[in-house]
Amino acid sequence: MPAVSVIITNWNGRRWLDDCFNALYAQSFQDFEIILVDDGSTDGSADWVAQHHPQVRLVRQEKHLGFAGANNVGIRVAVGENIVTLNNDTRADPNFLQELLNGLSAPDVGMVAAQMLIWDNPDLLDSAGIVVDWAGFGWNRWWQQTAVEHNTPGEVFGPCAGAALYRREMLEQIGLFDEDFYTYYEDVDLAWRARRAGWRCMYAPAARVLHFHSATGGFYSPRKVLLLSRNRLWAIIKNYAGRDLIWAFPILLAYELASLVLQLLKSRTLSPVRGRWQALLGSRRMFAKRLPHARRIKLARPVIFSQR
C-alpha cells in the first residue's frame, strides 16, 4: 500500500498533463501512485495517457461528473494511506509530496494546504489555503500577495483542493466531496465538515506548486458565477451551526442582497440569480445532509466588499 495516492482529474486538458506528470515523477518522495480520472474528455486525453504514461492508473469516466464527482471516483479506487488531490494544470516542486506529508504534524491534522503559485508570476500566491467568513464567502488566502512574505507554516481553515492532502481516516469519517456541488466550493464544504468533526488543517508553504488558474473552468464565465452563487449557499445550509444560523439570518440576508447586486454588476448576466434559485430548490436536500452533533467553529470576519 503506497503512502500517498495522487488523484488528478482531467477534462480536455491533455496539453497540461506532460508537465504535471513529469513533475510528479521527479518527486523526492517516491512511495505514491498516480491516478488520472479522465472526466469525459473529447480531446483524446485518455488514449494519450494510456500510450505515453502507462505507469499512471487511468480511470475513464464516460459521463462528465465535474470536479467533485471525478475526484470521488479516484478516491474510491485509491489505495494510499493519504489522498492528494491535484489539478491537471499544475507543476509541483520536487519536494511537494514530502512537504505535504510533513504537514501531518499531529493526529488531529486531517488536511494539509499547499502553497499554490501563479503560473505566469511565481512570486505571487494563488492560494495558501482557503478561508471562509461568516457570510459564507470562501476565498484563497493571500491571493496575489508576495509568496516570500507568507512562508510560515500554520493552521488555516482548509486547503484548496487544487493541491491538497487529505487523511484517508478523516475522509472515511466525514465522507467525500459532495457531488451535488459539481464544481466550486466542494473543498470549502469538505473542510467545513472536517473542522466541525474536530479535524484541523495545516498550511505547508514548502509544498509548492505552480498553477494556471481556471485553465479549464473559465476565469469568470456565467456558468462559474452560477455555480459559485449556488454552492456558497448550499455550504452555509449544510454547515452553519443551527443556532448561529438563526440569529445570523437577518445579517446573512442583507449580505446576500448586497453580494447579488455586486455580482450582477460584475457578471452582467442573470447567473447570480439563477444560482440562488437553484440553491433554494436544493435547500431541503442540503438540510438533510447536515452533520449531527457537530462542533461550532469560528469563521473569519466578513470580506464581501474588500475581497470581491
ABEGO torsion letter per residue (X at the ends): XBABBBBBBBBGAAAAAAAAAAAAAABABABBBBBBBBBGBAAGAAAAAAAABAABBBBBBABBAEAAAAAAAAAAABABABBBBBBABBBBBAAAAAAAAAABABAABABBBBBBBBAABAABBABAEBBBBAAGBBBBBGBGBBAAABABBEBBABBBAABBBBBAAAAAAAEBBBAAAGBEGAAAAAAAAAAAAGBBBBBBAABBBBBBBGAAAEABBAAAAAAAAAAAAAAAAAABBAAAAAAAAAAAAAAAAAAAAAAAAAAGBAAAAAAAAAAAAAAAAAAAABBBGBBBBBBBBBAAAAAX
